């Protein structure tokens, strides 16, 4: 039995009035449930319900979409400033304020980083990352002041330094840079994955060390950067708990330090991981969180997050939502100015954008027989052609997905040729995601048992996966 809707009190706050007005006009427009309205609005039902209850800051672009869908002649766009403008001013003041000291929690299970029950609302200054909670997660041991050889043997970890200096910050960034390059070229398996896990342990340990106030922001940024890179490496080999921890550490550090670009990247990763493990609606919520205060993000970052939304809608087989999100991603990417992007966004070039949007369209093309696969094919082809040697994994994955799509919806002879190219591109890459994509291609090839090229491709895939 469905739960009755919460009774709203529009007089309790500007946010509550805004949410009450959304619900009232939603029902007047013929949407009795939030789910159907959220689908047409291209937002997760979780975000919509929280906006209606007045407990979540409505993104400014969502206010404009409310006006368009409900034909309110700009009511919500105008009301947005009344409901959230003061919160914005407080947020800007909080960004300039010095970081607060840590406070222990009496019940780590209630720590918001672990639970994530409500979207993060930047209308208030985020709570600091709790060091004790982080140190207790998953039984992680505190690793070393950086020594790469010893980081590869976590059981021998020495003590952390007594005080943070610029040296620790430079080391964090050096590891992040090295991991990023190795992971993209070789995947996240083997020693690379082990180094990623150990480096996150060491970074978490640094959060418990005395840090001069003038270094605090840089330390949080460096830990966030490392958490993103290490989490991506662990995600690649399905160490999902470790990856999720690394991403959440990154987001929390970014929020406390006021580093909006790192925060956006963290929510992008959380969205993609949730989508990958079958939690598309959670992924959509993470992407929406990342887009909060999109005015603080670059066009490239907005494109990245809209692409995550598109991939979530694709998994949900929501054609309208997918196409709208792909369109929003394309629009943002068209405004891209690489000089404005932080260094870690350099990867999101035309090849990456084409590959990511193609993945969203792929799910529609293979899941809905009536959907035209043409755009997905074109975008995958551009991704394969555009990725350089530094992004071997992305190139191989896009090529594999292209082969699967053509095998399923096009010429299987051509698909077999593309599949052989994908196998060659994937040589030497240790990536469970890439391996699973090859298995998927093998299943599509198995649908053509009388075609020698498809049979040969399937045998090559089987031999490669077993190797």
Secondary structure, DSSP 4 states (H G I P E B T S, - for coil): -PPPPPPP-TTS-HHHHHHHHHHHHHHHTT--SHHHHHHHHTS-HHHHHHHHTT-SPPPHHHHHHHHHHHT-TTHHHHHHHHHHHHHHHHHHHHHHSPPPPP---S-GGG-HHHH--S---TTSPPPPPPHHHHHHGGGPPP-PSS-HHHHT-GGG--PPPSB--HHHHHHHHHHHHHHHHHHHHH-S-HHHHHHHHHHHHHHHHHTTSB--HHHHHHHHHHHHHHHHHHHHHHHHTT-HHHHHHHHHHHHHHHHHHT-HHHHHHHHHHHHHHHHHTT-HHHHHHHHHHHHTTGGGS-HHHHHHHHHHHHHHHHHTT-HHHHHHHHHHHHHHHHT--GGGS-GGGGG-SHHHHHHHHHHHHHHHHHH-TTS--HHHHHHHHHHHHH--GGGHHHHHHHHHHHHHHHHHHS-HHHHHHHHHHHHHHTTT---HHHHHHHHHHHHHHTT-TT-HHHHHHHHHHHHHHH-
